[in-house]
């Protein structure tokens, strides 16, 4: 967050529900654009996306220029876990 967004504040929330766990990170930085979200050279985003996919989770990242970025990871619980 510090390196890329220029944010002065970030809020991290973890919610545990019966069937999933959700991580939401919101900052007040520059706001990521759609081109950056989908850029294969964005190794950090690509790495998160692949790791979440490997555990059958959902990953979204959205931003609005000048209003920050929101990253959400939702991971389902399985019977094994």
PyMOL Python script that loads the backbone (N, CA, C, O; Angstrom):
from pymol import cmd

cmd.read_pdbstr("""\
ATOM      1  N   UNK A   1       0.841  -1.191   0.000  1.00  0.00           N
ATOM      2  CA  UNK A   1       0.000   0.000   0.000  1.00  0.00           C
ATOM      3  C   UNK A   1       0.877   1.242   0.000  1.00  0.00           C
ATOM      4  O   UNK A   1       0.664   2.152  -0.802  1.00  0.00           O
ATOM      5  N   UNK A   2       1.853   1.289   0.885  1.00  0.00           N
ATOM      6  CA  UNK A   2       2.716   2.459   0.990  1.00  0.00           C
ATOM      7  C   UNK A   2       3.483   2.686  -0.307  1.00  0.00           C
ATOM      8  O   UNK A   2       3.599   3.819  -0.774  1.00  0.00           O
ATOM      9  N   UNK A   3       4.000   1.621  -0.881  1.00  0.00           N
ATOM     10  CA  UNK A   3       4.840   1.742  -2.068  1.00  0.00           C
ATOM     11  C   UNK A   3       4.055   2.194  -3.295  1.00  0.00           C
ATOM     12  O   UNK A   3       4.569   2.970  -4.100  1.00  0.00           O
ATOM     13  N   UNK A   4       2.830   1.728  -3.451  1.00  0.00           N
ATOM     14  CA  UNK A   4       2.126   1.945  -4.708  1.00  0.00           C
ATOM     15  C   UNK A   4       1.005   2.978  -4.681  1.00  0.00           C
ATOM     16  O   UNK A   4       0.759   3.631  -5.696  1.00  0.00           O
ATOM     17  N   UNK A   5       0.334   3.143  -3.576  1.00  0.00           N
ATOM     18  CA  UNK A   5      -0.894   3.937  -3.609  1.00  0.00           C
ATOM     19  C   UNK A   5      -0.741   5.395  -3.201  1.00  0.00           C
ATOM     20  O   UNK A   5      -1.552   6.236  -3.592  1.00  0.00           O
ATOM     21  N   UNK A   6       0.281   5.701  -2.426  1.00  0.00           N
ATOM     22  CA  UNK A   6       0.397   7.046  -1.901  1.00  0.00           C
ATOM     23  C   UNK A   6      -0.639   7.326  -0.820  1.00  0.00           C
ATOM     24  O   UNK A   6      -0.937   8.484  -0.525  1.00  0.00           O
ATOM     25  N   UNK A   7      -1.182   6.276  -0.234  1.00  0.00           N
ATOM     26  CA  UNK A   7      -2.246   6.424   0.759  1.00  0.00           C
ATOM     27  C   UNK A   7      -1.703   6.962   2.081  1.00  0.00           C
ATOM     28  O   UNK A   7      -0.553   6.721   2.447  1.00  0.00           O
ATOM     29  N   UNK A   8      -2.554   7.691   2.779  1.00  0.00           N
ATOM     30  CA  UNK A   8      -2.213   8.126   4.129  1.00  0.00           C
ATOM     31  C   UNK A   8      -2.919   7.258   5.160  1.00  0.00           C
ATOM     32  O   UNK A   8      -2.607   7.315   6.349  1.00  0.00           O
ATOM     33  N   UNK A   9      -3.881   6.447   4.691  1.00  0.00           N
ATOM     34  CA  UNK A   9      -4.649   5.602   5.582  1.00  0.00           C
ATOM     35  C   UNK A   9      -5.053   4.330   4.854  1.00  0.00           C
ATOM     36  O   UNK A   9      -5.367   4.358   3.664  1.00  0.00           O
ATOM     37  N   UNK A  10      -5.045   3.218   5.573  1.00  0.00           N
ATOM     38  CA  UNK A  10      -5.560   1.953   5.045  1.00  0.00           C
ATOM     39  C   UNK A  10      -6.349   1.269   6.151  1.00  0.00           C
ATOM     40  O   UNK A  10      -5.959   1.287   7.318  1.00  0.00           O
ATOM     41  N   UNK A  11      -7.449   0.678   5.767  1.00  0.00           N
ATOM     42  CA  UNK A  11      -8.305  -0.026   6.705  1.00  0.00           C
ATOM     43  C   UNK A  11      -8.332  -1.500   6.307  1.00  0.00           C
ATOM     44  O   UNK A  11      -8.636  -1.827   5.159  1.00  0.00           O
ATOM     45  N   UNK A  12      -8.018  -2.391   7.248  1.00  0.00           N
ATOM     46  CA  UNK A  12      -8.006  -3.820   6.990  1.00  0.00           C
ATOM     47  C   UNK A  12      -9.083  -4.464   7.855  1.00  0.00           C
ATOM     48  O   UNK A  12      -9.114  -4.279   9.072  1.00  0.00           O
ATOM     49  N   UNK A  13      -9.971  -5.226   7.206  1.00  0.00           N
ATOM     50  CA  UNK A  13     -11.056  -5.894   7.906  1.00  0.00           C
ATOM     51  C   UNK A  13     -11.032  -7.378   7.563  1.00  0.00           C
ATOM     52  O   UNK A  13     -10.941  -7.747   6.392  1.00  0.00           O
ATOM     53  N   UNK A  14     -11.113  -8.220   8.577  1.00  0.00           N
ATOM     54  CA  UNK A  14     -11.238  -9.660   8.382  1.00  0.00           C
ATOM     55  C   UNK A  14     -12.556 -10.079   9.008  1.00  0.00           C
ATOM     56  O   UNK A  14     -12.818  -9.816  10.181  1.00  0.00           O
ATOM     57  N   UNK A  15     -13.386 -10.741   8.197  1.00  0.00           N
ATOM     58  CA  UNK A  15     -14.683 -11.207   8.658  1.00  0.00           C
ATOM     59  C   UNK A  15     -14.725 -12.723   8.523  1.00  0.00           C
ATOM     60  O   UNK A  15     -14.442 -13.267   7.456  1.00  0.00           O
ATOM     61  N   UNK A  16     -15.077 -13.396   9.601  1.00  0.00           N
ATOM     62  CA  UNK A  16     -15.194 -14.849   9.575  1.00  0.00           C
ATOM     63  C   UNK A  16     -16.671 -15.208   9.647  1.00  0.00           C
ATOM     64  O   UNK A  16     -17.371 -14.878  10.604  1.00  0.00           O
ATOM     65  N   UNK A  17     -17.120 -15.896   8.601  1.00  0.00           N
ATOM     66  CA  UNK A  17     -18.504 -16.344   8.507  1.00  0.00           C
ATOM     67  C   UNK A  17     -18.507 -17.876   8.565  1.00  0.00           C
ATOM     68  O   UNK A  17     -17.446 -18.494   8.484  1.00  0.00           O
ATOM     69  N   UNK A  18     -19.669 -18.486   8.702  1.00  0.00           N
ATOM     70  CA  UNK A  18     -19.697 -19.953   8.780  1.00  0.00           C
ATOM     71  C   UNK A  18     -19.110 -20.663   7.554  1.00  0.00           C
ATOM     72  O   UNK A  18     -18.522 -21.736   7.685  1.00  0.00           O
ATOM     73  N   UNK A  19     -19.267 -20.073   6.370  1.00  0.00           N
ATOM     74  CA  UNK A  19     -18.813 -20.770   5.159  1.00  0.00           C
ATOM     75  C   UNK A  19     -17.622 -20.126   4.463  1.00  0.00           C
ATOM     76  O   UNK A  19     -17.109 -20.681   3.491  1.00  0.00           O
ATOM     77  N   UNK A  20     -17.166 -18.960   4.940  1.00  0.00           N
ATOM     78  CA  UNK A  20     -16.040 -18.303   4.298  1.00  0.00           C
ATOM     79  C   UNK A  20     -15.375 -17.307   5.236  1.00  0.00           C
ATOM     80  O   UNK A  20     -15.927 -16.928   6.269  1.00  0.00           O
ATOM     81  N   UNK A  21     -14.184 -16.899   4.851  1.00  0.00           N
ATOM     82  CA  UNK A  21     -13.478 -15.811   5.518  1.00  0.00           C
ATOM     83  C   UNK A  21     -13.231 -14.736   4.470  1.00  0.00           C
ATOM     84  O   UNK A  21     -12.903 -15.048   3.325  1.00  0.00           O
ATOM     85  N   UNK A  22     -13.385 -13.481   4.850  1.00  0.00           N
ATOM     86  CA  UNK A  22     -13.228 -12.382   3.900  1.00  0.00           C
ATOM     87  C   UNK A  22     -12.235 -11.359   4.449  1.00  0.00           C
ATOM     88  O   UNK A  22     -12.305 -10.947   5.607  1.00  0.00           O
ATOM     89  N   UNK A  23     -11.319 -10.970   3.583  1.00  0.00           N
ATOM     90  CA  UNK A  23     -10.339  -9.929   3.884  1.00  0.00           C
ATOM     91  C   UNK A  23     -10.621  -8.755   2.966  1.00  0.00           C
ATOM     92  O   UNK A  23     -10.675  -8.920   1.747  1.00  0.00           O
ATOM     93  N   UNK A  24     -10.801  -7.574   3.537  1.00  0.00           N
ATOM     94  CA  UNK A  24     -11.026  -6.366   2.748  1.00  0.00           C
ATOM     95  C   UNK A  24      -9.992  -5.327   3.171  1.00  0.00           C
ATOM     96  O   UNK A  24      -9.848  -5.025   4.356  1.00  0.00           O
ATOM     97  N   UNK A  25      -9.283  -4.790   2.195  1.00  0.00           N
ATOM     98  CA  UNK A  25      -8.314  -3.730   2.443  1.00  0.00           C
ATOM     99  C   UNK A  25      -8.733  -2.519   1.612  1.00  0.00           C
ATOM    100  O   UNK A  25      -8.855  -2.607   0.390  1.00  0.00           O
ATOM    101  N   UNK A  26      -8.950  -1.400   2.276  1.00  0.00           N
ATOM    102  CA  UNK A  26      -9.344  -0.151   1.617  1.00  0.00           C
ATOM    103  C   UNK A  26      -8.313   0.907   1.972  1.00  0.00           C
ATOM    104  O   UNK A  26      -7.894   1.024   3.123  1.00  0.00           O
ATOM    105  N   UNK A  27      -7.908   1.683   0.960  1.00  0.00           N
ATOM    106  CA  UNK A  27      -6.999   2.795   1.235  1.00  0.00           C
ATOM    107  C   UNK A  27      -7.547   4.076   0.630  1.00  0.00           C
ATOM    108  O   UNK A  27      -8.514   4.061  -0.132  1.00  0.00           O
ATOM    109  N   UNK A  28      -6.909   5.187   0.986  1.00  0.00           N
ATOM    110  CA  UNK A  28      -7.339   6.495   0.476  1.00  0.00           C
ATOM    111  C   UNK A  28      -6.306   7.068  -0.504  1.00  0.00           C
ATOM    112  O   UNK A  28      -6.127   8.282  -0.597  1.00  0.00           O
ATOM    113  N   UNK A  29      -5.645   6.187  -1.215  1.00  0.00           N
ATOM    114  CA  UNK A  29      -4.575   6.605  -2.127  1.00  0.00           C
ATOM    115  C   UNK A  29      -5.068   7.043  -3.499  1.00  0.00           C
ATOM    116  O   UNK A  29      -6.206   7.478  -3.672  1.00  0.00           O
ATOM    117  N   UNK A  30      -4.167   6.910  -4.465  1.00  0.00           N
ATOM    118  CA  UNK A  30      -4.434   7.363  -5.835  1.00  0.00           C
ATOM    119  C   UNK A  30      -5.602   6.649  -6.491  1.00  0.00           C
ATOM    120  O   UNK A  30      -6.317   7.245  -7.296  1.00  0.00           O
ATOM    121  N   UNK A  31      -5.803   5.397  -6.163  1.00  0.00           N
ATOM    122  CA  UNK A  31      -6.856   4.600  -6.804  1.00  0.00           C
ATOM    123  C   UNK A  31      -6.289   3.879  -8.009  1.00  0.00           C
ATOM    124  O   UNK A  31      -5.766   4.514  -8.925  1.00  0.00           O
ATOM    125  N   UNK A  32      -6.385   2.574  -8.020  1.00  0.00           N
ATOM    126  CA  UNK A  32      -5.858   1.777  -9.119  1.00  0.00           C
ATOM    127  C   UNK A  32      -6.807   1.863 -10.313  1.00  0.00           C
ATOM    128  O   UNK A  32      -8.025   1.917 -10.144  1.00  0.00           O
ATOM    129  N   UNK A  33      -6.246   1.876 -11.511  1.00  0.00           N
ATOM    130  CA  UNK A  33      -7.091   1.904 -12.705  1.00  0.00           C
ATOM    131  C   UNK A  33      -7.225   0.503 -13.288  1.00  0.00           C
ATOM    132  O   UNK A  33      -6.439  -0.386 -12.960  1.00  0.00           O
ATOM    133  N   UNK A  34      -8.223   0.303 -14.155  1.00  0.00           N
ATOM    134  CA  UNK A  34      -8.512  -1.019 -14.718  1.00  0.00           C
ATOM    135  C   UNK A  34      -7.321  -1.566 -15.496  1.00  0.00           C
ATOM    136  O   UNK A  34      -7.085  -2.774 -15.493  1.00  0.00           O
ATOM    137  N   UNK A  35      -6.583  -0.706 -16.149  1.00  0.00           N
ATOM    138  CA  UNK A  35      -5.413  -1.151 -16.919  1.00  0.00           C
ATOM    139  C   UNK A  35      -4.372  -1.788 -15.999  1.00  0.00           C
ATOM    140  O   UNK A  35      -3.794  -2.820 -16.338  1.00  0.00           O
ATOM    141  N   UNK A  36      -4.137  -1.188 -14.859  1.00  0.00           N
ATOM    142  CA  UNK A  36      -3.170  -1.729 -13.902  1.00  0.00           C
ATOM    143  C   UNK A  36      -3.655  -3.033 -13.276  1.00  0.00           C
ATOM    144  O   UNK A  36      -2.856  -3.935 -13.028  1.00  0.00           O
ATOM    145  N   UNK A  37      -4.944  -3.136 -13.022  1.00  0.00           N
ATOM    146  CA  UNK A  37      -5.504  -4.346 -12.432  1.00  0.00           C
ATOM    147  C   UNK A  37      -5.270  -5.542 -13.349  1.00  0.00           C
ATOM    148  O   UNK A  37      -4.989  -6.646 -12.881  1.00  0.00           O
ATOM    149  N   UNK A  38      -5.386  -5.319 -14.651  1.00  0.00           N
ATOM    150  CA  UNK A  38      -5.276  -6.403 -15.626  1.00  0.00           C
ATOM    151  C   UNK A  38      -3.909  -6.508 -16.278  1.00  0.00           C
ATOM    152  O   UNK A  38      -3.730  -7.322 -17.184  1.00  0.00           O
ATOM    153  N   UNK A  39      -2.957  -5.725 -15.855  1.00  0.00           N
ATOM    154  CA  UNK A  39      -1.615  -5.735 -16.441  1.00  0.00           C
ATOM    155  C   UNK A  39      -0.847  -6.972 -15.981  1.00  0.00           C
ATOM    156  O   UNK A  39      -0.634  -7.148 -14.781  1.00  0.00           O
ATOM    157  N   UNK A  40      -0.423  -7.844 -16.923  1.00  0.00           N
ATOM    158  CA  UNK A  40       0.328  -9.041 -16.522  1.00  0.00           C
ATOM    159  C   UNK A  40       1.670  -8.713 -15.863  1.00  0.00           C
ATOM    160  O   UNK A  40       2.276  -9.586 -15.240  1.00  0.00           O
ATOM    161  N   UNK A  41       2.139  -7.482 -15.989  1.00  0.00           N
ATOM    162  CA  UNK A  41       3.383  -7.067 -15.341  1.00  0.00           C
ATOM    163  C   UNK A  41       3.159  -6.653 -13.889  1.00  0.00           C
ATOM    164  O   UNK A  41       4.120  -6.391 -13.166  1.00  0.00           O
ATOM    165  N   UNK A  42       1.900  -6.592 -13.457  1.00  0.00           N
ATOM    166  CA  UNK A  42       1.581  -6.284 -12.065  1.00  0.00           C
ATOM    167  C   UNK A  42       1.730  -7.570 -11.258  1.00  0.00           C
ATOM    168  O   UNK A  42       0.745  -8.233 -10.934  1.00  0.00           O
ATOM    169  N   UNK A  43       2.981  -7.910 -10.940  1.00  0.00           N
ATOM    170  CA  UNK A  43       3.281  -9.202 -10.332  1.00  0.00           C
ATOM    171  C   UNK A  43       2.616  -9.403  -8.981  1.00  0.00           C
ATOM    172  O   UNK A  43       2.210 -10.521  -8.661  1.00  0.00           O
ATOM    173  N   UNK A  44       2.494  -8.361  -8.186  1.00  0.00           N
ATOM    174  CA  UNK A  44       1.852  -8.497  -6.880  1.00  0.00           C
ATOM    175  C   UNK A  44       0.390  -8.895  -7.021  1.00  0.00           C
ATOM    176  O   UNK A  44      -0.086  -9.798  -6.334  1.00  0.00           O
ATOM    177  N   UNK A  45      -0.319  -8.211  -7.919  1.00  0.00           N
ATOM    178  CA  UNK A  45      -1.735  -8.522  -8.142  1.00  0.00           C
ATOM    179  C   UNK A  45      -1.875  -9.910  -8.745  1.00  0.00           C
ATOM    180  O   UNK A  45      -2.733 -10.688  -8.328  1.00  0.00           O
ATOM    181  N   UNK A  46      -1.034 -10.222  -9.726  1.00  0.00           N
ATOM    182  CA  UNK A  46      -1.070 -11.543 -10.353  1.00  0.00           C
ATOM    183  C   UNK A  46      -0.822 -12.639  -9.327  1.00  0.00           C
ATOM    184  O   UNK A  46      -1.492 -13.671  -9.350  1.00  0.00           O
ATOM    185  N   UNK A  47       0.127 -12.427  -8.432  1.00  0.00           N
ATOM    186  CA  UNK A  47       0.443 -13.411  -7.398  1.00  0.00           C
ATOM    187  C   UNK A  47      -0.733 -13.623  -6.451  1.00  0.00           C
ATOM    188  O   UNK A  47      -1.068 -14.760  -6.119  1.00  0.00           O
ATOM    189  N   UNK A  48      -1.351 -12.545  -6.021  1.00  0.00           N
ATOM    190  CA  UNK A  48      -2.520 -12.659  -5.141  1.00  0.00           C
ATOM    191  C   UNK A  48      -3.626 -13.412  -5.860  1.00  0.00           C
ATOM    192  O   UNK A  48      -4.217 -14.336  -5.302  1.00  0.00           O
ATOM    193  N   UNK A  49      -3.909 -13.021  -7.096  1.00  0.00           N
ATOM    194  CA  UNK A  49      -4.973 -13.661  -7.879  1.00  0.00           C
ATOM    195  C   UNK A  49      -4.736 -15.176  -7.988  1.00  0.00           C
ATOM    196  O   UNK A  49      -5.664 -15.961  -7.789  1.00  0.00           O
ATOM    197  N   UNK A  50      -3.513 -15.586  -8.301  1.00  0.00           N
ATOM    198  CA  UNK A  50      -3.194 -17.008  -8.463  1.00  0.00           C
ATOM    199  C   UNK A  50      -3.308 -17.770  -7.142  1.00  0.00           C
ATOM    200  O   UNK A  50      -3.833 -18.883  -7.111  1.00  0.00           O
ATOM    201  N   UNK A  51      -2.823 -17.183  -6.069  1.00  0.00           N
ATOM    202  CA  UNK A  51      -2.880 -17.850  -4.761  1.00  0.00           C
ATOM    203  C   UNK A  51      -4.323 -18.037  -4.295  1.00  0.00           C
ATOM    204  O   UNK A  51      -4.682 -19.089  -3.766  1.00  0.00           O
ATOM    205  N   UNK A  52      -5.135 -17.021  -4.494  1.00  0.00           N
ATOM    206  CA  UNK A  52      -6.539 -17.108  -4.087  1.00  0.00           C
ATOM    207  C   UNK A  52      -7.268 -18.138  -4.946  1.00  0.00           C
ATOM    208  O   UNK A  52      -8.076 -18.915  -4.437  1.00  0.00           O
ATOM    209  N   UNK A  53      -6.987 -18.143  -6.235  1.00  0.00           N
ATOM    210  CA  UNK A  53      -7.616 -19.108  -7.140  1.00  0.00           C
ATOM    211  C   UNK A  53      -7.254 -20.541  -6.739  1.00  0.00           C
ATOM    212  O   UNK A  53      -8.097 -21.435  -6.804  1.00  0.00           O
ATOM    213  N   UNK A  54      -6.002 -20.759  -6.324  1.00  0.00           N
ATOM    214  CA  UNK A  54      -5.545 -22.103  -5.939  1.00  0.00           C
ATOM    215  C   UNK A  54      -6.287 -22.673  -4.741  1.00  0.00           C
ATOM    216  O   UNK A  54      -6.301 -23.887  -4.543  1.00  0.00           O
ATOM    217  N   UNK A  55      -6.904 -21.811  -3.941  1.00  0.00           N
ATOM    218  CA  UNK A  55      -7.665 -22.295  -2.789  1.00  0.00           C
ATOM    219  C   UNK A  55      -9.170 -22.035  -2.972  1.00  0.00           C
ATOM    220  O   UNK A  55      -9.926 -21.929  -2.006  1.00  0.00           O
ATOM    221  N   UNK A  56      -9.573 -21.935  -4.252  1.00  0.00           N
ATOM    222  CA  UNK A  56     -10.987 -21.780  -4.642  1.00  0.00           C
ATOM    223  C   UNK A  56     -11.631 -20.515  -4.097  1.00  0.00           C
ATOM    224  O   UNK A  56     -12.830 -20.490  -3.820  1.00  0.00           O
ATOM    225  N   UNK A  57     -10.831 -19.468  -3.944  1.00  0.00           N
ATOM    226  CA  UNK A  57     -11.351 -18.212  -3.432  1.00  0.00           C
ATOM    227  C   UNK A  57     -11.699 -17.230  -4.530  1.00  0.00           C
ATOM    228  O   UNK A  57     -11.490 -17.500  -5.713  1.00  0.00           O
ATOM    229  N   UNK A  58     -12.227 -16.097  -4.131  1.00  0.00           N
ATOM    230  CA  UNK A  58     -12.559 -14.996  -5.041  1.00  0.00           C
ATOM    231  C   UNK A  58     -11.687 -13.799  -4.697  1.00  0.00           C
ATOM    232  O   UNK A  58     -11.409 -13.534  -3.527  1.00  0.00           O
ATOM    233  N   UNK A  59     -11.260 -13.081  -5.726  1.00  0.00           N
ATOM    234  CA  UNK A  59     -10.405 -11.909  -5.557  1.00  0.00           C
ATOM    235  C   UNK A  59     -10.935 -10.795  -6.432  1.00  0.00           C
ATOM    236  O   UNK A  59     -11.177 -10.995  -7.622  1.00  0.00           O
ATOM    237  N   UNK A  60     -11.116  -9.616  -5.844  1.00  0.00           N
ATOM    238  CA  UNK A  60     -11.472  -8.439  -6.631  1.00  0.00           C
ATOM    239  C   UNK A  60     -10.623  -7.269  -6.160  1.00  0.00           C
ATOM    240  O   UNK A  60     -10.250  -7.168  -4.991  1.00  0.00           O
ATOM    241  N   UNK A  61     -10.332  -6.394  -7.105  1.00  0.00           N
ATOM    242  CA  UNK A  61      -9.641  -5.161  -6.770  1.00  0.00           C
ATOM    243  C   UNK A  61     -10.240  -4.068  -7.637  1.00  0.00           C
ATOM    244  O   UNK A  61     -10.316  -4.193  -8.859  1.00  0.00           O
ATOM    245  N   UNK A  62     -10.663  -2.997  -6.985  1.00  0.00           N
ATOM    246  CA  UNK A  62     -11.266  -1.873  -7.695  1.00  0.00           C
ATOM    247  C   UNK A  62     -10.680  -0.581  -7.156  1.00  0.00           C
ATOM    248  O   UNK A  62     -10.192  -0.519  -6.027  1.00  0.00           O
ATOM    249  N   UNK A  63     -10.737   0.432  -7.975  1.00  0.00           N
ATOM    250  CA  UNK A  63     -10.257   1.731  -7.537  1.00  0.00           C
ATOM    251  C   UNK A  63     -10.945   2.850  -8.279  1.00  0.00           C
ATOM    252  O   UNK A  63     -11.503   2.667  -9.360  1.00  0.00           O
ATOM    253  N   UNK A  64     -10.888   4.005  -7.670  1.00  0.00           N
ATOM    254  CA  UNK A  64     -11.427   5.203  -8.292  1.00  0.00           C
ATOM    255  C   UNK A  64     -10.359   6.286  -8.154  1.00  0.00           C
ATOM    256  O   UNK A  64      -9.902   6.594  -7.054  1.00  0.00           O
ATOM    257  N   UNK A  65      -9.976   6.848  -9.283  1.00  0.00           N
ATOM    258  CA  UNK A  65      -8.901   7.830  -9.293  1.00  0.00           C
ATOM    259  C   UNK A  65      -9.134   8.911  -8.240  1.00  0.00           C
ATOM    260  O   UNK A  65     -10.170   9.575  -8.219  1.00  0.00           O
ATOM    261  N   UNK A  66      -8.145   9.064  -7.376  1.00  0.00           N
ATOM    262  CA  UNK A  66      -8.205  10.073  -6.327  1.00  0.00           C
ATOM    263  C   UNK A  66      -8.962   9.661  -5.076  1.00  0.00           C
ATOM    264  O   UNK A  66      -8.971  10.394  -4.087  1.00  0.00           O
ATOM    265  N   UNK A  67      -9.598   8.492  -5.108  1.00  0.00           N
ATOM    266  CA  UNK A  67     -10.413   8.075  -3.970  1.00  0.00           C
ATOM    267  C   UNK A  67     -10.006   6.729  -3.386  1.00  0.00           C
ATOM    268  O   UNK A  67     -10.686   6.223  -2.493  1.00  0.00           O
ATOM    269  N   UNK A  68      -8.929   6.142  -3.858  1.00  0.00           N
ATOM    270  CA  UNK A  68      -8.421   4.936  -3.241  1.00  0.00           C
ATOM    271  C   UNK A  68      -8.750   3.651  -3.957  1.00  0.00           C
ATOM    272  O   UNK A  68      -9.349   3.634  -5.032  1.00  0.00           O
ATOM    273  N   UNK A  69      -8.336   2.576  -3.319  1.00  0.00           N
ATOM    274  CA  UNK A  69      -8.455   1.227  -3.864  1.00  0.00           C
ATOM    275  C   UNK A  69      -9.052   0.312  -2.805  1.00  0.00           C
ATOM    276  O   UNK A  69      -8.803   0.470  -1.610  1.00  0.00           O
ATOM    277  N   UNK A  70      -9.846  -0.646  -3.269  1.00  0.00           N
ATOM    278  CA  UNK A  70     -10.392  -1.673  -2.390  1.00  0.00           C
ATOM    279  C   UNK A  70     -10.020  -3.035  -2.949  1.00  0.00           C
ATOM    280  O   UNK A  70     -10.287  -3.338  -4.112  1.00  0.00           O
ATOM    281  N   UNK A  71      -9.406  -3.843  -2.116  1.00  0.00           N
ATOM    282  CA  UNK A  71      -9.024  -5.207  -2.463  1.00  0.00           C
ATOM    283  C   UNK A  71      -9.819  -6.140  -1.561  1.00  0.00           C
ATOM    284  O   UNK A  71      -9.838  -5.971  -0.341  1.00  0.00           O
ATOM    285  N   UNK A  72     -10.478  -7.132  -2.172  1.00  0.00           N
ATOM    286  CA  UNK A  72     -11.282  -8.082  -1.409  1.00  0.00           C
ATOM    287  C   UNK A  72     -10.867  -9.502  -1.760  1.00  0.00           C
ATOM    288  O   UNK A  72     -10.770  -9.860  -2.934  1.00  0.00           O
ATOM    289  N   UNK A  73     -10.624 -10.302  -0.738  1.00  0.00           N
ATOM    290  CA  UNK A  73     -10.317 -11.726  -0.902  1.00  0.00           C
ATOM    291  C   UNK A  73     -11.344 -12.485  -0.079  1.00  0.00           C
ATOM    292  O   UNK A  73     -11.519 -12.222   1.111  1.00  0.00           O
ATOM    293  N   UNK A  74     -12.020 -13.427  -0.718  1.00  0.00           N
ATOM    294  CA  UNK A  74     -13.032 -14.235  -0.048  1.00  0.00           C
ATOM    295  C   UNK A  74     -12.640 -15.705  -0.238  1.00  0.00           C
ATOM    296  O   UNK A  74     -12.538 -16.185  -1.367  1.00  0.00           O
ATOM    297  N   UNK A  75     -12.423 -16.409   0.867  1.00  0.00           N
ATOM    298  CA  UNK A  75     -11.962 -17.790   0.818  1.00  0.00           C
ATOM    299  C   UNK A  75     -12.995 -18.680   1.503  1.00  0.00           C
ATOM    300  O   UNK A  75     -13.324 -18.482   2.673  1.00  0.00           O
ATOM    301  N   UNK A  76     -13.503 -19.667   0.756  1.00  0.00           N
ATOM    302  CA  UNK A  76     -14.489 -20.558   1.363  1.00  0.00           C
ATOM    303  C   UNK A  76     -13.828 -21.559   2.309  1.00  0.00           C
ATOM    304  O   UNK A  76     -12.683 -21.966   2.113  1.00  0.00           O
ATOM    305  N   UNK A  77     -14.575 -21.938   3.330  1.00  0.00           N
ATOM    306  CA  UNK A  77     -14.137 -23.021   4.206  1.00  0.00           C
ATOM    307  C   UNK A  77     -14.573 -24.331   3.568  1.00  0.00           C
ATOM    308  O   UNK A  77     -15.633 -24.409   2.948  1.00  0.00           O
ATOM    309  N   UNK A  78     -13.754 -25.348   3.724  1.00  0.00           N
ATOM    310  CA  UNK A  78     -14.145 -26.680   3.273  1.00  0.00           C
ATOM    311  C   UNK A  78     -14.236 -27.581   4.501  1.00  0.00           C
ATOM    312  O   UNK A  78     -13.820 -27.191   5.592  1.00  0.00           O
ATOM    313  N   UNK A  79     -14.766 -28.759   4.327  1.00  0.00           N
ATOM    314  CA  UNK A  79     -14.899 -29.684   5.458  1.00  0.00           C
ATOM    315  C   UNK A  79     -13.532 -30.046   6.023  1.00  0.00           C
ATOM    316  O   UNK A  79     -13.410 -30.284   7.225  1.00  0.00           O
ATOM    317  N   UNK A  80     -12.500 -30.093   5.183  1.00  0.00           N
ATOM    318  CA  UNK A  80     -11.144 -30.430   5.640  1.00  0.00           C
ATOM    319  C   UNK A  80     -10.589 -29.360   6.571  1.00  0.00           C
ATOM    320  O   UNK A  80      -9.856 -29.675   7.508  1.00  0.00           O
ATOM    321  N   UNK A  81     -10.932 -28.100   6.322  1.00  0.00           N
ATOM    322  CA  UNK A  81     -10.377 -26.994   7.088  1.00  0.00           C
ATOM    323  C   UNK A  81     -11.037 -26.905   8.445  1.00  0.00           C
ATOM    324  O   UNK A  81     -10.699 -26.028   9.240  1.00  0.00           O
TER     325      UNK A  81
END
""", "prot")
cmd.dss("prot")
cmd.show_as("cartoon", "prot")
cmd.util.cbc("prot")
cmd.orient("prot")
